[in-house]
Every structure is written in structure tokens, then in C-alpha cells.
Amino acid sequence: MSDAALRAVADAARSHRARLVALLAARSRDLAGAEDAVAEALRQALEAWPARGVPDRPAAWLMTAAKRAQGQARARMATASRALPALALVTDEAAEEPDAWPDHRLGLMFACTHPAIDPATQTPLMLQAVLGLSAERIASAFLMSPAAMGQRLARAKQRLREAGARFERPDPADVAPHLGQVMECILAAAALGWESVPGSDPGRADLAQEAVFLAETLADLTPGEPEPQALLAQLLYVRAREGARRAGYVPLTEQDTRLWDKTLIVRADLALAAAGERAQARGRLGRFQCEAAIQAVHCERSRTGRVNHVALETLHDALARLCPSTGATVAAAAVALERRGPLAAMARLADLGPEADSFQPYWALLAEIRLRAGHSAEAQAALTRALGLTEDPGLRVWLSARMASLMP
């Protein structure tokens, strides 16, 4: 089998699969059927292209094959007379190049966050619908059995059919109110990749890369919106530092900046600048812009050799006002500790409620605050609590070593 042909099929799948699925789903209101049709087209390509050569217009070839597969599937489920309209779709636009296809990928992303879908299933559904990841691969990332994940995804697609979900590109006025849900799904996928450790399932680690692809797609599909560009910048900044933590958990401030990917940092800088231009035009600052700017300040250490704590404190204060949360407060307190000491950090934590008791970063930070205040016994107690709330193996190793260093 020709390696060149196999690469051509893989490239075509990566470049055109999501647009084909979105297009067929928009017409049929059947996401599962659209996915099956595109999968069948790719299967046929794997058989035909090595034997006959890669077609001059691979995308058009896949379009024709997918529509034919969809039409045949509908014909098998209906009477001949009722199937004729579906079969007629086979020739409609079959020869068009991708630039001429209606682009419904944004609609596909929004459909994955439809109210009929359980929020816990929205991110897995997007990973499968938009990226084509298998239920097995998604299951490993979400620590579920493949069978359970497969059933969850199948039920979600059935609910979309029953709800009459639309897959067409939404009107501009309908984008902003629901954009946050789509970005949260992408961020959740990235977080799973960030949490992976050396030796873990490679499919889980790859989710960070796939999330970048989703963010790039979303940013391209929403011109004028600042937050998707900012999300892309945030993901790129974090991914740029991946090389510094391959040996296990390493705190951001202790990472060797020589191991950071400077090319990804430049890409992130450009995305953040684009987000800033869009935000200025709209006259508003968003959560993802704040978060990306915080990451930018940290990554600036690779050029200056120091962390600008004044800028970090300003940005964390802004983020805490925009999106008040336990995580935002703890992060702001960590910056206050570095800039103004233990008393200032404790003052930032004073307003936290009981939800902090089960938040691992709170206890890890509290241990550091107590240690710097000279209370080593209290620091050990806080580290013990942090360890009890930690499942990440790399972080457990680091916390254990930190605790050992405090032992007399």
C-alpha cells in the first residue's frame, strides 16, 4: 500500500472531515449518519487511492463518496420513493472544491453544546463530532470504559435528532450568547491534555494539541470576536511550556525556560495581539483575554529572566472581578504572596467559603504561606491535606518531596 496515498488520505481527513460532517449533518439533521457517511468515504479512499492513485481533487472525491454513502444509508431505511430526494443529493455540488462548500463547522460546534445534551457529554461529543476521535480514545481521557463512552455519545446524537438540532452556521447575533460554552468545551479538552503525565495514555496527552486545532478553527470562524483568539493564545502559551514538565510536575516559576518552545510563544503573542485589537474595537475585556495575558507575562520570563509580579497582580485582580471563583482568588493570593508577602496573601484568602476545603491548590498555597511565615508544622499539615486531594501522580511526587524537605 502506497505510503504517499495513505498520507494523502490522512491529510484529507484532517483538512476536510469536519466540514463534510457538518455539511451532511446540516442537510440531514442526523449527526451520527453524517459521521458514518464520511467514515465510509474515508474507508473507500483507503482502498481506492493506493490502487488507483490519489485523485486530482481529493476533497471533491470525498464529498461525492460521502454523499453517496449517506444516500444509500437513507435508501436502506426508507421506501424507494421516499429515498429519491436523498439519493439526489449525491450529485448536488459533488464536484465543488472545499472553498465552495457551505461551512457549517461553527454550527457543528454549537450543536455539541445544545441544551438537550448533558453538560458532561458536551466536550466528548465535540471531540468526536469535530475531530473524529474514537469513543475508545475519548474514554481513556475521561477515565471511562469505551462501552460506556460509546453509549453516552450515541444517546447524545439521538437527543440531537429528537430535538431537531440545527447544524447550519448560526446567525452572527446568535454566536456571542453561546460562544462561552463552546470555548469551555475546548478548554476542558486542553486541560485533560495538560494533566497527562509521562507514561500516561498518549491519546490523552494529544488532547492538548487537538484543543489547539479546535481553538484555531473557532477563531477562524468567528472573525471580530476577541475571546476565541484569546483562548487560542492561552492554549499556545501553555503548550509552549510542555517540554519543561515532561519529566514530571515542575512549578511554573521553577521551569527551565530554555525548554520552552519559542515558536509557539510567538504564535501565542500574535493571537493575543489579534484578540486585543478585536477587544479594543468592541470596547470590552473578556475572561480569556485576562487569562491569556497572565500566561503571556509568565512566558515573558524566557526573554527577561524575571517575572513581572506587578503586571500579574493587576491581571489577576481584573480576572477575579470578571469571573469571581475560588480558583481566581487562590491564584491572586499566590501572586500577592510573591509580591507583598504572607500577610497580604492571607488577606486575599480571608473571604473564601467552605468550598475551598476541597480545593487542592488552596491547601498547597496555604502550606507555602505558612512556611514563609515561619510556621513549619502548620505548613506540613496543609501539605498533608493537599496530598489527600491530589490524584495527579506527578504532583503527588512533588508535594511529597516538599513535605519531606520540611521534616526535622
C-alpha positions as CSV (number, residue, x, y, z in Angstrom):
1,M,0.0,0.0,0.0
2,S,1.5,3.4,-1.0
3,D,2.7,5.5,1.8
4,A,2.0,8.6,-0.2
5,A,-1.6,7.5,-0.7
6,L,-2.0,6.8,3.0
7,R,-0.6,10.2,3.8
8,A,-3.0,11.8,1.3
9,V,-6.0,10.1,3.0
10,A,-4.8,11.2,6.4
11,D,-4.2,14.8,5.2
12,A,-7.7,14.8,3.6
13,A,-9.3,13.5,6.8
14,R,-7.6,16.2,8.8
15,S,-8.4,19.0,6.4
16,H,-11.9,18.2,5.3
17,R,-13.6,15.7,7.7
18,A,-15.2,18.3,10.0
19,R,-16.6,20.4,7.1
20,L,-18.0,17.3,5.4
21,V,-19.7,16.0,8.6
22,A,-21.1,19.5,9.4
23,L,-22.4,19.9,5.8
24,L,-24.1,16.5,5.7
25,A,-25.5,16.9,9.2
26,A,-26.9,20.3,8.4
27,R,-28.8,18.8,5.5
28,S,-30.0,15.6,7.2
29,R,-30.3,16.7,10.8
30,D,-28.5,13.4,11.6
31,L,-25.1,13.8,13.1
32,A,-24.5,10.0,13.5
33,G,-25.5,9.4,10.0
34,A,-23.2,12.2,8.7
35,E,-20.3,10.7,10.7
36,D,-20.9,7.3,9.3
37,A,-21.1,8.6,5.7
38,V,-17.8,10.4,6.0
39,A,-16.2,7.4,7.7
40,E,-17.3,5.3,4.8
41,A,-15.9,7.8,2.3
42,L,-12.5,7.7,4.0
43,R,-12.7,3.9,4.1
44,Q,-13.3,3.8,0.4
45,A,-10.4,6.3,-0.1
46,L,-8.1,3.9,1.8
47,E,-9.0,1.2,-0.7
48,A,-9.1,3.2,-3.9
49,W,-6.3,5.7,-3.7
50,P,-3.4,3.3,-3.1
51,A,-4.6,1.2,-6.0
52,R,-5.7,3.9,-8.5
53,G,-3.7,6.9,-7.4
54,V,-4.7,10.0,-5.4
55,P,-7.4,11.9,-7.3
56,D,-6.6,15.4,-8.6
57,R,-9.3,16.8,-6.4
58,P,-9.3,14.7,-3.2
59,A,-11.9,16.8,-1.3
60,A,-14.4,16.6,-4.2
61,W,-13.8,12.8,-4.3
62,L,-14.6,12.5,-0.6
63,M,-17.6,14.8,-1.0
64,T,-19.0,12.5,-3.7
65,A,-18.3,9.3,-1.8
66,A,-19.8,10.6,1.4
67,K,-23.0,11.9,-0.2
68,R,-23.3,8.6,-2.0
69,A,-22.9,6.7,1.3
70,Q,-25.4,8.9,3.0
71,G,-27.9,8.5,0.3
72,Q,-27.5,4.7,0.2
73,A,-27.9,4.5,4.0
74,R,-31.1,6.6,3.8
75,A,-32.4,4.5,1.0
76,R,-31.9,1.3,3.0
77,M,-34.1,2.9,5.7
78,A,-36.9,4.1,3.5
79,T,-39.1,3.1,0.6
80,A,-37.7,3.7,-2.8
81,S,-40.0,6.6,-3.5
82,R,-39.1,8.3,-0.2
83,A,-35.4,7.7,-0.8
84,L,-35.2,9.5,-4.2
85,P,-34.7,13.0,-2.7
86,A,-31.9,11.7,-0.5
87,L,-30.2,10.0,-3.5
88,A,-30.5,13.2,-5.5
89,L,-28.1,14.8,-3.0
90,V,-25.3,12.6,-4.4
91,T,-24.8,14.7,-7.5
92,D,-25.6,18.1,-5.9
93,E,-22.3,20.1,-5.5
94,A,-20.3,16.8,-5.9
95,A,-17.6,18.4,-8.0
96,E,-17.2,21.5,-5.9
97,E,-13.9,22.3,-4.1
98,P,-14.0,22.8,-0.3
99,D,-13.9,26.6,-0.7
100,A,-17.3,26.4,-2.3
101,W,-18.9,24.2,0.4
102,P,-21.1,25.9,2.9
103,D,-19.1,26.0,6.1
104,H,-21.2,24.6,8.9
105,R,-18.4,23.7,11.3
106,L,-19.3,26.5,13.7
107,G,-22.9,25.2,13.7
108,L,-21.5,21.7,14.4
109,M,-19.6,23.1,17.4
110,F,-22.7,24.9,18.7
111,A,-24.8,21.8,18.3
112,C,-22.5,19.9,20.6
113,T,-23.5,22.4,23.4
114,H,-27.2,22.0,22.7
115,P,-29.4,22.2,25.9
116,A,-30.6,18.7,25.2
117,I,-27.0,17.4,25.8
118,D,-25.8,16.7,29.3
119,P,-23.0,19.2,30.0
120,A,-20.7,16.3,31.0
121,T,-21.1,14.9,27.5
122,Q,-20.7,18.1,25.5
123,T,-16.9,18.1,25.4
124,P,-16.6,14.4,24.4
125,L,-19.3,15.0,21.7
126,M,-17.3,17.9,20.3
127,L,-14.1,15.8,20.3
128,Q,-15.8,13.1,18.3
129,A,-18.0,15.2,16.0
130,V,-15.5,17.9,15.1
131,L,-12.2,16.0,15.4
132,G,-13.4,12.4,14.7
133,L,-11.8,10.9,17.8
134,S,-12.9,7.4,18.6
135,A,-15.0,6.6,21.6
136,E,-12.1,4.5,22.9
137,R,-9.7,7.4,22.8
138,I,-12.1,9.8,24.3
139,A,-13.0,7.2,27.0
140,S,-9.3,6.9,28.1
141,A,-9.1,10.7,28.5
142,F,-12.3,10.8,30.6
143,L,-11.4,7.7,32.6
144,M,-14.4,5.7,31.4
145,S,-14.8,2.4,29.7
146,P,-15.1,2.6,25.9
147,A,-18.5,0.9,26.0
148,A,-19.9,3.5,28.5
149,M,-18.5,6.4,26.5
150,G,-19.8,4.9,23.2
151,Q,-23.3,4.7,24.7
152,R,-23.1,8.2,26.1
153,L,-22.2,9.6,22.7
154,A,-24.8,7.6,20.9
155,R,-27.5,8.9,23.3
156,A,-26.3,12.4,22.8
157,K,-26.6,12.2,19.0
158,Q,-30.1,10.6,19.3
159,R,-31.1,13.5,21.5
160,L,-29.9,16.0,18.9
161,R,-32.1,14.2,16.3
162,E,-35.1,14.2,18.6
163,A,-34.6,17.9,19.5
164,G,-34.4,18.8,15.8
165,A,-31.0,20.5,16.4
166,R,-29.7,22.7,13.6
167,F,-26.2,22.3,12.3
168,E,-26.1,25.3,10.0
169,R,-23.7,28.2,10.7
170,P,-25.6,30.4,13.3
171,D,-26.5,34.0,12.6
172,P,-23.9,36.4,13.9
173,A,-26.4,37.7,16.6
174,D,-26.7,34.1,17.9
175,V,-23.0,33.5,18.2
176,A,-22.0,35.6,21.2
177,P,-24.5,34.3,23.8
178,H,-23.4,30.7,23.3
179,L,-19.7,31.2,22.4
180,G,-18.6,30.7,26.0
181,Q,-20.0,27.2,26.2
182,V,-18.0,26.2,23.1
183,M,-14.8,27.7,24.5
184,E,-15.4,25.9,27.8
185,C,-15.5,22.6,26.0
186,I,-12.3,23.4,24.1
187,L,-10.6,24.4,27.4
188,A,-11.8,21.2,29.1
189,A,-10.2,19.2,26.3
190,A,-7.0,21.1,26.7
191,A,-7.0,20.6,30.5
192,L,-7.1,16.9,30.1
193,G,-4.0,17.0,27.9
194,W,-2.2,19.4,30.4
195,E,-3.0,17.0,33.2
196,S,-1.4,14.0,31.4
197,V,1.9,12.8,32.8
198,P,4.8,10.9,31.3
199,G,3.8,7.3,30.6
200,S,0.1,8.1,30.5
201,D,-2.2,7.2,27.6
202,P,-0.8,9.1,24.6
203,G,-4.3,9.7,23.4
204,R,-4.9,11.8,26.5
205,A,-1.8,13.8,26.0
206,D,-2.7,14.5,22.4
207,L,-5.9,16.2,23.5
208,A,-3.9,19.5,24.2
209,Q,-2.8,19.5,20.6
210,E,-6.3,18.7,19.4
211,A,-7.7,21.5,21.5
212,V,-5.4,24.0,19.8
213,F,-6.8,22.8,16.5
214,L,-10.3,23.4,17.7
215,A,-9.4,26.8,19.0
216,E,-7.8,27.8,15.7
217,T,-10.9,26.6,13.9
218,L,-13.2,28.6,16.2
219,A,-11.1,31.7,15.9
220,D,-11.1,31.5,12.1
221,L,-14.9,31.0,12.1
222,T,-15.7,34.0,14.4
223,P,-13.9,37.0,12.8
224,G,-14.2,40.0,15.0
225,E,-14.7,38.1,18.2
226,P,-11.8,38.6,20.6
227,E,-12.3,35.8,23.1
228,P,-11.7,32.8,20.7
229,Q,-8.4,34.4,19.7
230,A,-7.5,34.9,23.3
231,L,-8.4,31.2,24.0
232,L,-6.0,30.2,21.2
233,A,-3.3,32.3,22.7
234,Q,-3.8,30.8,26.1
235,L,-3.6,27.2,24.8
236,L,-0.5,28.0,22.8
237,Y,1.3,29.6,25.8
238,V,0.6,26.6,28.0
239,R,1.6,24.2,25.2
240,A,4.9,26.1,24.7
241,R,6.0,25.1,28.2
242,E,5.2,21.4,27.8
243,G,8.9,20.5,27.3
244,A,9.8,21.8,30.7
245,R,7.5,19.3,32.5
246,R,8.0,16.1,30.6
247,A,9.9,14.6,33.5
248,G,7.0,15.2,35.9
249,Y,5.4,18.1,37.6
250,V,7.5,21.3,37.8
251,P,6.1,24.5,39.2
252,L,5.8,27.2,36.6
253,T,8.3,29.5,38.4
254,E,10.9,26.8,38.5
255,Q,10.7,25.6,34.9
256,D,13.8,25.9,32.7
257,T,12.8,28.5,30.1
258,R,15.4,27.1,27.7
259,L,13.0,24.1,27.3
260,W,10.1,26.3,26.3
261,D,9.0,26.4,22.6
262,K,9.8,29.9,21.4
263,T,7.9,29.4,18.1
264,L,4.7,28.6,19.9
265,I,5.2,31.6,22.2
266,V,5.5,33.9,19.1
267,R,2.3,32.3,17.7
268,A,0.6,32.9,21.0
269,D,1.8,36.5,21.1
270,L,0.3,37.1,17.7
271,A,-3.0,35.6,18.7
272,L,-3.2,37.7,21.8
273,A,-2.4,40.8,19.9
274,A,-5.2,40.0,17.4
275,A,-7.5,39.4,20.4
276,G,-6.5,42.8,21.8
277,E,-7.3,44.6,18.6
278,R,-10.7,42.9,18.4
279,A,-11.4,43.7,22.0
280,Q,-10.4,47.4,21.6
281,A,-12.9,47.6,18.6
282,R,-15.6,46.2,20.9
283,G,-14.6,48.2,23.9
284,R,-14.6,45.3,26.4
285,L,-12.2,43.0,28.2
286,G,-13.0,39.3,28.5
287,R,-12.1,36.4,30.7
288,F,-10.0,34.6,28.2
289,Q,-8.1,37.8,27.3
290,C,-7.2,38.1,31.0
291,E,-6.1,34.5,31.3
292,A,-4.0,34.7,28.1
293,A,-2.4,37.9,29.2
294,I,-1.4,36.2,32.5
295,Q,0.2,33.4,30.5
296,A,2.0,35.9,28.4
297,V,3.5,37.6,31.5
298,H,4.8,34.2,32.7
299,C,6.2,33.4,29.2
300,E,7.9,36.8,29.1
301,R,10.4,35.3,31.7
302,S,12.0,33.4,28.8
303,R,13.1,36.8,27.4
304,T,13.7,38.9,30.5
305,G,14.7,36.3,33.1
306,R,12.2,37.6,35.7
307,V,8.5,37.6,36.4
308,N,6.6,40.9,36.4
309,H,4.6,40.5,39.6
310,V,3.1,43.9,39.4
311,A,1.5,43.1,36.0
312,L,0.4,39.7,37.3
313,E,-1.3,41.2,40.3
314,T,-3.2,43.7,38.1
315,L,-4.3,41.0,35.7
316,H,-5.4,38.6,38.5
317,D,-7.4,41.3,40.2
318,A,-9.1,42.0,36.9
319,L,-9.8,38.3,36.4
320,A,-11.2,38.0,39.9
321,R,-13.6,40.8,39.2
322,L,-14.7,39.5,35.8
323,C,-15.1,35.9,36.9
324,P,-15.2,35.5,40.7
325,S,-14.3,32.0,41.8
326,T,-12.2,30.0,44.3
327,G,-9.6,29.4,41.7
328,A,-9.3,33.0,40.7
329,T,-9.0,34.1,44.4
330,V,-6.3,31.5,45.1
331,A,-4.3,32.5,42.1
332,A,-4.5,36.1,43.1
333,A,-3.3,35.2,46.6
334,A,-0.4,33.3,45.1
335,V,0.8,36.5,43.3
336,A,0.2,38.6,46.4
337,L,2.5,36.2,48.3
338,E,5.3,36.7,45.8
339,R,4.9,40.5,45.7
340,R,3.8,41.5,49.2
341,G,4.3,38.6,51.5
342,P,2.3,36.1,53.6
343,L,0.0,38.7,55.4
344,A,-1.2,40.1,52.0
345,A,-1.8,36.5,50.7
346,M,-3.8,35.5,53.7
347,A,-5.9,38.7,53.4
348,R,-6.8,37.6,49.9
349,L,-7.9,34.2,51.1
350,A,-9.9,35.5,54.0
351,D,-13.2,35.8,52.1
352,L,-13.2,32.2,50.7
353,G,-16.1,30.0,51.7
354,P,-16.2,26.3,52.7
355,E,-15.7,25.3,49.0
356,A,-12.0,26.0,49.5
357,D,-11.8,23.0,51.9
358,S,-11.9,20.6,48.9
359,F,-9.8,22.7,46.6
360,Q,-6.3,21.3,46.4
361,P,-4.5,24.4,45.2
362,Y,-5.8,26.3,48.2
363,W,-4.1,23.9,50.6
364,A,-0.8,23.9,48.6
365,L,-0.8,27.6,48.6
366,L,-1.7,27.8,52.3
367,A,1.3,25.5,53.0
368,E,3.6,27.9,51.2
369,I,2.2,30.9,53.1
370,R,2.6,29.2,56.5
371,L,6.1,28.1,55.6
372,R,7.2,31.7,54.7
373,A,5.6,33.0,57.8
374,G,7.8,30.6,59.8
375,H,5.1,28.1,60.8
376,S,6.5,24.8,59.5
377,A,4.2,22.5,61.5
378,E,1.2,24.2,60.1
379,A,2.7,24.1,56.6
380,Q,3.1,20.3,56.9
381,A,-0.5,19.9,57.9
382,A,-1.6,21.9,54.9
383,L,0.6,19.8,52.6
384,T,-0.9,16.7,54.1
385,R,-4.4,18.0,53.2
386,A,-3.2,18.9,49.7
387,L,-1.8,15.4,49.1
388,G,-5.1,13.9,50.2
389,L,-6.9,15.9,47.5
390,T,-4.4,15.2,44.7
391,E,-4.7,12.4,42.2
392,D,-2.1,13.6,39.6
393,P,0.9,11.3,40.2
394,G,3.5,13.9,39.2
395,L,2.0,16.5,41.6
396,R,1.9,13.9,44.4
397,V,5.6,13.2,43.9
398,W,6.4,17.0,44.1
399,L,4.2,17.6,47.1
400,S,5.7,14.5,48.9
401,A,9.2,15.8,48.2
402,R,8.2,19.2,49.5
403,M,6.8,17.7,52.7
404,A,10.0,15.6,53.2
405,S,12.1,18.8,53.0
406,L,10.2,20.2,56.0
407,M,10.8,17.1,58.2
408,P,13.3,17.7,61.0
